[in-house]
Amino acid sequence: MGAWSKVRGFFDRGEPLRAPMDDPFIQIDRAEAASSLRLRERGAEQGALELPAASMQTLDVVEAEVAAFIQDHFERAQIDAANSIRTYDSRLNSLSLIANLSSIRTQAKIALSDFKAEVATRRGRLTTSRDAIVDSYAELRDFRKKTDLRRPAHDAPPTSATIGTILVCWLLETIANSMFLRLGDSMGWLGGVIAAAVVGAINVGVAAVVGRLVWPLVNRREPMMRSIGWLGIVAWFVLTVLWNLLAGHYRDAKSLALPSPETAALGMLGSGLESIYSYGLLIAGMVFAFGAAISGYKMDDPYPGYGPVARRHASRCEDYVAEIEDATEELTGIRNDAVGEATDVRMELGRQLAQRQQILTHRDAFRRRYEEYAEHLEATGNALLQEYRTANRAARSTPVPARFDMAWTLPRAPLPRAPGEDVPRSAIDAAEADLEQTVTDISAAFDEAIESFEPLDELKRRIADG
């Protein structure tokens, strides 16, 4: 299903979390700094000059240099720390799935709605097929009631097999007749084959038509239709005998070299045939005619109209079964895709949640180190100032400024809060619950849909029970 495509776009496959390459929190060696700044010497020098004045409220030049030294270290650390924080923030921003929890819940609802819509579509198609079967049963039941039939329809052989049998009968009759009708023909074998083909086509063709259309009438329940069927069969039998007798006389007329053998054959009707070959022609014609008639008769159920009704019913039943199979297969695929994608989203959400927690933990630890480093620098600055002030106090005779007894404060700026820290845990839990509920609801909807697809045997039983 396509409902999860938007959510899958929020999957994060970026680089794993890495700590900053360089440590921005450089520890200051206080003794080395005091020696480098010559705090004791300069304190004694300034004290001997009675500087700074007792009324001076701002830092003197040496104290300002110490403060600048400390602030310089802090500013460099602050810049490096901000860059590191931006790295953490970038990783937090890349966890788009957490930032789009509302989209997860929306897409979960869409996925369930799409599945239910597909179920409704499939049920509609099955309803049409089921109605067709109900109508088909009514048609079949009415036909059986009208004809008093209690047996199932006979299976009809393939049409190609029936037509093939009739053609074989015609071909065999043509071959057999051509051996007789070639005698006395001015065109020899060619004339015999043409005459035999015409005689066989009429003989076999009429027999096939009678077998398909007339013979089944004897099975009808109506006395009049049965009488018509029997009269038709008798008429066909008489005509078939006359036609094959005429073919035998035609052979005799040709063998006697009579002019206009067709006319002569008509005049010879009523008399016996001249040779055993002519009788063979008669017997062969009757055999092939009956063979074609039987093939036509068995081409469908012997009761007229029963075969088409039964085939329509069977076709609708097959369509219904195929529709259920297609619906089950398609809904299974949709369910598996939806459940699989929802599971993937849920796993990805858990992975991003764990990574988010890891990033926030590292970031908070880094922030604490930043605060601790600021406190360290402030303490170092006060220690260096105290060293200068002690030497100054010892070298002077006048009172020191009152601020000599006050601690120096390092100006500092807090690091920004991490983006995404305002995402409540309850929202994440709700998204996970929605994903789990979506899997449950889709599975339940699938089971309900499959149970609602009435199998053919149950449908037949229900129709039979009224």
C-alpha positions in Angstrom: 0.0 0.0 0.0 1.2 3.5 -0.7 0.0 5.1 2.6 3.4 4.7 4.2 5.5 6.1 1.4 5.5 9.6 3.0 6.5 8.2 6.4 9.3 6.1 4.9 10.7 9.3 3.5 11.5 10.2 7.1 13.7 7.2 7.7 17.2 8.3 8.8 20.1 6.3 7.5 22.8 8.8 8.3 26.2 8.5 10.0 26.3 7.1 13.5 26.9 9.5 16.3 30.6 10.5 16.8 32.1 12.5 19.6 33.9 15.8 18.6 37.4 15.2 17.3 39.1 17.9 19.5 38.4 18.6 23.2 37.7 22.4 23.5 38.0 22.4 27.2 41.7 23.0 27.7 42.9 22.9 31.3 45.0 25.9 32.4 48.2 25.3 34.4 47.7 27.9 37.2 51.4 28.0 38.2 52.6 28.3 34.7 50.0 31.1 34.0 51.0 33.0 37.1 54.6 32.8 36.1 53.9 33.8 32.6 51.9 36.8 33.7 54.5 37.7 36.5 51.7 38.2 38.9 53.8 38.2 42.1 56.4 40.5 40.7 53.9 42.9 39.2 51.7 42.7 42.3 54.7 43.8 44.5 55.6 46.5 42.0 52.0 47.9 41.9 51.8 47.6 45.7 55.0 49.6 46.2 53.5 52.4 44.1 50.3 52.2 46.3 48.4 51.1 43.2 45.6 50.5 42.6 44.0 53.2 44.6 41.7 52.2 47.4 38.8 54.0 45.8 39.3 52.3 42.4 36.2 50.0 41.7 37.3 48.6 38.3 40.1 46.2 37.6 43.5 47.6 37.2 45.7 46.8 34.2 47.2 43.6 35.7 43.8 42.3 36.8 42.3 43.2 33.5 45.1 41.2 31.8 44.3 38.2 34.0 40.6 38.5 33.2 41.3 38.9 29.4 43.5 35.8 29.6 40.7 33.7 31.2 38.1 35.2 28.9 40.2 34.4 25.9 40.3 30.7 26.8 36.6 30.7 27.5 35.7 32.3 24.2 37.8 29.9 22.2 36.1 27.0 24.2 32.7 28.6 23.6 33.2 28.7 19.8 34.4 25.1 19.7 31.6 24.0 22.0 29.0 25.8 19.8 30.4 23.9 16.7 30.1 20.6 18.6 26.6 21.5 19.7 25.6 22.2 16.1 26.9 18.7 15.2 24.6 17.2 17.8 21.7 19.4 16.7 22.2 18.4 13.1 21.9 14.7 14.1 18.8 15.5 16.1 17.3 17.4 13.2 18.0 14.4 10.9 15.7 12.2 13.0 12.7 13.3 10.9 10.5 10.4 12.0 10.3 11.7 15.5 9.7 15.2 14.3 6.8 14.0 12.3 4.9 11.9 14.8 1.6 13.4 13.7 2.3 12.2 10.1 2.8 8.6 11.4 -0.6 8.7 13.1 -2.2 10.2 10.0 -0.7 7.6 7.7 -1.6 4.8 10.0 -5.2 5.8 9.7 -4.9 6.2 5.9 -3.4 2.7 5.6 -6.3 1.2 7.5 -8.8 3.2 5.5 -7.2 2.2 2.2 -7.3 -1.5 3.2 -11.0 -1.3 4.2 -11.8 0.5 0.9 -10.1 -2.3 -1.0 -12.1 -4.8 1.1 -15.3 -3.0 0.2 -14.4 -3.0 -3.5 -13.8 -6.7 -3.4 -17.1 -7.4 -1.5 -18.9 -5.4 -4.2 -17.4 -7.5 -7.0 -18.3 -10.7 -5.1 -21.8 -9.4 -4.6 -22.2 -9.1 -8.3 -20.8 -12.7 -8.8 -23.0 -14.0 -6.0 -26.1 -12.5 -7.5 -25.2 -14.0 -10.8 -25.0 -17.4 -9.2 -28.4 -16.9 -7.5 -29.9 -16.0 -10.8 -28.2 -19.0 -12.4 -29.6 -21.4 -9.8 -33.0 -20.0 -10.3 -32.7 -20.5 -14.1 -31.4 -24.0 -13.6 -34.1 -24.9 -11.0 -36.9 -23.5 -13.2 -35.5 -25.4 -16.2 -35.4 -28.7 -14.3 -38.8 -28.1 -12.8 -40.3 -27.3 -16.2 -38.6 -30.4 -17.9 -38.9 -32.7 -14.9 -35.2 -33.4 -15.0 -33.5 -34.6 -11.9 -30.1 -35.6 -13.3 -27.1 -33.3 -13.9 -26.3 -32.2 -17.4 -24.1 -34.5 -19.5 -20.6 -33.2 -20.1 -20.3 -32.2 -23.8 -17.2 -33.3 -25.7 -15.0 -30.6 -27.2 -16.6 -29.0 -30.3 -13.4 -29.8 -32.2 -13.7 -33.5 -31.4 -17.3 -33.6 -32.7 -16.5 -31.7 -35.9 -13.4 -33.8 -36.3 -15.5 -37.0 -36.1 -18.0 -35.7 -38.7 -15.2 -34.8 -41.0 -13.6 -38.2 -40.6 -16.9 -39.8 -41.5 -17.1 -37.6 -44.6 -13.5 -38.3 -45.6 -13.8 -42.1 -45.1 -17.1 -42.1 -47.1 -15.5 -40.0 -49.8 -12.5 -42.4 -50.0 -14.8 -45.5 -50.1 -17.2 -44.1 -52.6 -14.5 -42.8 -54.9 -13.3 -46.4 -55.4 -16.8 -47.3 -56.7 -17.8 -44.1 -58.5 -14.6 -43.8 -60.6 -15.7 -46.8 -62.6 -17.0 -45.7 -66.0 -16.2 -42.0 -65.3 -14.6 -40.2 -68.2 -12.4 -38.2 -65.7 -11.3 -41.4 -63.9 -10.1 -41.0 -60.3 -10.7 -37.2 -60.3 -14.3 -37.6 -61.4 -14.9 -40.4 -58.9 -13.4 -38.3 -56.0 -15.5 -35.2 -56.9 -18.7 -37.3 -57.1 -17.9 -39.2 -53.9 -17.2 -35.9 -52.1 -20.5 -34.4 -53.1 -22.5 -37.5 -52.2 -20.7 -37.9 -48.9 -21.0 -34.2 -48.0 -24.8 -34.3 -48.5 -25.2 -37.7 -46.7 -23.0 -36.8 -43.7 -23.9 -33.1 -43.4 -27.7 -33.8 -43.3 -27.1 -36.6 -40.8 -25.1 -34.3 -38.5 -27.8 -31.7 -38.7 -30.5 -34.2 -37.9 -28.5 -35.6 -35.0 -28.0 -32.2 -33.5 -31.3 -30.6 -34.1 -34.0 -33.3 -34.7 -32.9 -36.3 -32.7 -32.8 -34.5 -29.3 -36.5 -33.6 -29.8 -37.5 -37.2 -28.9 -36.4 -36.4 -25.3 -38.7 -33.4 -24.9 -41.5 -33.7 -22.4 -44.1 -32.3 -24.8 -45.9 -35.0 -26.8 -46.0 -32.8 -29.9 -42.3 -32.1 -29.8 -41.5 -35.8 -29.4 -43.8 -36.6 -32.3 -42.1 -34.1 -34.4 -38.7 -35.6 -33.4 -39.7 -39.1 -34.3 -41.3 -38.0 -37.6 -38.1 -36.1 -38.4 -35.9 -39.2 -37.7 -38.1 -41.5 -39.8 -38.1 -39.0 -42.6 -34.4 -38.7 -42.4 -33.9 -42.4 -42.3 -36.1 -42.9 -45.4 -34.4 -40.1 -47.3 -30.9 -41.5 -46.3 -31.9 -44.9 -47.6 -33.2 -43.3 -50.9 -30.1 -41.1 -51.2 -27.7 -44.0 -50.8 -29.8 -46.2 -53.1 -29.7 -43.4 -55.6 -25.9 -43.3 -55.2 -25.7 -47.1 -55.9 -27.8 -46.7 -59.0 -25.7 -43.8 -60.0 -22.7 -46.1 -59.8 -24.5 -48.8 -61.9 -25.5 -46.2 -64.5 -21.9 -45.1 -64.8 -20.5 -48.6 -65.0 -23.1 -49.4 -67.8 -21.9 -46.3 -69.6 -25.5 -44.9 -69.8 -25.9 -41.4 -71.0 -26.8 -38.9 -68.3 -26.1 -41.3 -65.4 -27.8 -38.9 -62.9 -31.1 -39.1 -64.8 -30.7 -42.8 -65.4 -30.2 -43.4 -61.7 -33.5 -41.8 -60.9 -35.2 -44.1 -63.4 -33.6 -47.1 -61.9 -35.0 -46.4 -58.4 -37.3 -49.3 -57.4 -35.2 -51.9 -59.0 -32.4 -53.9 -57.5 -28.8 -52.9 -57.7 -26.6 -54.3 -60.4 -23.5 -55.4 -58.4 -22.1 -56.1 -55.0 -20.1 -52.9 -55.3 -23.3 -50.9 -55.4 -24.6 -52.6 -52.3 -21.2 -51.8 -50.7 -21.8 -48.1 -51.6 -25.3 -48.3 -50.0 -24.0 -49.9 -46.7 -21.0 -47.5 -46.5 -23.3 -44.5 -46.9 -25.7 -45.7 -44.2 -22.9 -46.4 -41.7 -21.2 -43.0 -42.1 -24.6 -41.2 -42.0 -25.4 -42.9 -38.7 -21.9 -42.1 -37.4 -22.3 -38.4 -38.2 -25.9 -38.4 -36.7 -24.6 -39.9 -33.4 -21.7 -37.4 -33.2 -24.2 -34.6 -33.7 -26.5 -36.0 -31.1 -23.7 -36.3 -28.5 -22.5 -32.9 -29.2 -24.4 -31.6 -26.2 -26.8 -32.8 -23.5 -29.5 -35.0 -25.1 -32.3 -32.7 -23.7 -32.5 -29.6 -25.8 -31.4 -26.4 -24.0 -30.2 -28.2 -20.9 -26.5 -28.1 -21.8 -26.3 -24.3 -22.3 -28.2 -23.6 -19.1 -25.9 -26.0 -17.1 -22.8 -24.5 -18.8 -23.8 -20.9 -17.9 -24.3 -22.0 -14.3 -21.0 -23.8 -14.2 -19.2 -20.8 -15.7 -20.7 -18.4 -13.1 -19.7 -20.7 -10.3 -16.1 -20.9 -11.7 -16.1 -17.1 -12.0 -17.2 -16.8 -8.3 -14.5 -19.1 -7.1 -11.9 -17.3 -9.2 -13.1 -14.0 -7.8 -12.7 -15.2 -4.2 -9.2 -16.5 -5.0 -8.2 -13.3 -6.6 -9.7 -11.2 -3.7 -8.0 -13.4 -1.1 -4.7 -13.3 -2.9 -4.8 -9.5 -3.4 -6.0 -8.7 0.1 -3.3 -11.0 1.5 -0.6 -9.1 -0.4 -2.0 -5.7 0.7 -2.2 -6.9 4.3 1.3 -8.2 4.3 2.6 -5.0 2.7 0.8 -2.8 5.1 1.7 -4.8 8.2 5.3 -5.1 7.0 5.6 -1.3 6.4 3.9 -0.5 9.7 6.3 -2.8 11.4 9.3 -1.2 9.6 8.1 2.3 10.6 7.7 1.1 14.2 11.2 -0.4 14.3 12.6 2.7 12.7 10.8 4.9 15.2 12.4 2.8 18.0 15.8 3.1 16.4 15.5 6.8 16.0 14.2 7.2 19.5 17.2 5.3 20.9 19.5 7.4 18.8 17.8 10.6 19.9 18.2 9.6 23.5 21.9 8.8 22.9 22.4 12.2 21.2 20.6 14.0 24.0 22.7 12.2 26.6 26.0 13.1 24.8 24.8 16.7 24.3 23.7 17.1 28.0 27.0 15.6 29.1 28.8 18.1 26.8 26.8 20.9 28.2 27.7 20.0 31.8 31.3 19.8 30.8 30.9 23.3 29.3 29.4 24.6 32.6 32.1 22.8 34.6 34.8 24.3 32.4 33.4 27.8 32.9 33.4 27.3 36.7 37.0 26.0 36.4 38.1 29.0 34.4 36.4 31.3 36.9 38.1 29.6 39.8 41.4 29.7 38.0 40.9 33.4 37.3 40.1 34.1 41.0 43.1 32.1 42.1 45.4 34.1 39.7 43.8 37.4 40.9 44.3 36.4 44.5 47.9 35.7 43.9 48.4 39.1 42.4 46.4 40.8 45.1 48.2 39.0 47.9 51.6 40.3 46.6 50.1 43.7 46.1 48.6 43.8 49.6 52.0 42.8 51.1 53.9 45.5 49.3 51.7 48.5 50.1 51.0 50.5 53.2 47.8 52.0 52.2 44.4 50.2 52.2 43.6 48.0 49.3 40.4 48.4 47.2 37.4 46.8 48.7 36.9 44.6 45.6 40.2 42.7 46.6 38.0 40.8 49.0 35.3 40.1 46.4 35.3 37.1 43.9 35.6 37.9 40.2 32.7 36.5 38.0 33.4 35.2 34.5 30.8 36.4 32.0 29.3 33.4 30.3 26.4 32.6 27.9 24.5 29.3 28.2 24.5 26.9 25.3 21.2 26.7 23.3 18.7 24.0 24.2 18.5 21.0 21.8 15.8 21.0 19.1 13.3 18.3 19.7 13.6 18.4 23.5 10.0 19.6 23.6 8.8 16.3 22.0 6.9 14.6 24.9 7.4 10.9 25.5 3.6 10.6 25.5 3.5 11.6 21.8 6.1 9.0 20.9 4.2 6.3 22.9 1.0 7.3 21.2 2.6 7.0 17.8 3.9 3.5 18.7 0.5 2.5 20.0 -1.1 3.7 16.8 1.3 1.6 14.7 0.7 -1.4 16.8 -3.1 -0.8 16.7 -2.9 -0.4 12.9 -1.3 -3.8 12.5 -4.0 -5.3 14.8 -6.8 -3.5 12.9 -5.6 -4.5 9.5 -5.1 -8.1 10.5 -8.6 -8.1 12.1 -10.1 -6.4 8.9 -8.4 -9.1 6.8 -9.8 -11.9 8.9 -13.2 -10.3 8.8 -13.1 -9.9 5.1 -12.0 -13.5 4.4 -14.8 -14.8 6.7 -17.3 -12.6 4.8 -16.3 -14.2 1.5 -18.9 -17.0 1.3 -17.4 -20.2 -0.1 -19.2 -21.7 -3.1 -20.3 -24.8 -1.2 -21.9 -22.7 1.6 -23.5 -20.5 -1.0 -25.0 -23.5 -2.8 -26.2 -24.9 0.6 -27.8 -21.6 1.5 -29.5 -21.3 -1.9 -30.7 -24.9 -1.6 -32.1 -24.2 1.8 -34.0 -21.2 0.4 
